[in-house]
Amino acid sequence: MMSGFRLDIGPLKEPLGFIRVLELIFAIFAFATTGGYSGSSSFNVHCQNSENKEINVSFSYPFRLNTQSYSIPDCAENGTKFKTKQLIGDYSSSAEFFVAIGVLAFLYSTATLVLYLGYQHIYRESPHGPNIDLLLTGIFAFLWLVCSSAWGKGLTDVKYSTNPNTLVSITEGCNLKDNICSAGHVPLMGRLNSSVIFGFLNLILWGGNCWFLYKETPLHKSANQQAGAGQS
């Protein structure tokens, strides 16, 4: 197939190629801002007749929080001993689904750009190329809607489960008046917030690109021919 390669950057000057480049870039932003994330939260526990202790709680992608452990002082033992607790919730399914769609969208964008720039003559020689491209682009637009909505809800749950006030409320001994517990620093979630934004931006890009791909299909061309025949 490499023998048929003919480099032509012309499609990059058209919406079909230019939007595909944007889709590739924003797909990278989407999965890169989610995958590899790590954060931490903290709160303070001051048991009666004991010194104040700061508890740091770390968590990371894919946000299986119920496997993320941290140690807290046992106020029943005057804070001299520690016991292990886990965060609440498992939000890995929505996070991993979001990242998977981002990676697949990146791979598909890369493959179609190679097709546009090097094999445009093969792409246009039959109606199957534009039709399949339109179908897959529409599927990706739908998947971006689903995964971005799911991850947006998952991120809300992650924020709640890792909030210092939530950690204080689920800590044994903090509900006793002789012990003092207070919230510490909140996790930095700006990167994850941007991932959801990138997800919905991808939805707009892929959904909008369906129109330009539709114009490449025989369906649009035959509709234009019928309209022209009607006017004549």
Buried (B, 14 or more C-beta within 10 A) or exposed (E): EEEEEEEEEEBBEEBBBBBBBBBBBBBBBBBBBBBEBEBBBBBBBBBEEBEEBEBEBBBEBBBBBBEBEBBBBBBEEEBEEBEEBEBBBBBBBBBBBBBBBBBBBBEBBEEBBEBBBBBBEBBEEEEEBBBEBBEBBBEBBEBBBBBBBBBBEBBEBBBEBBBBEBBBEEBEBBEEEEBEBBBBEBBEBEEBBBBBBBBBBBBEBBBBBBEBBBBBBEBBEEEEEEEEEEEE
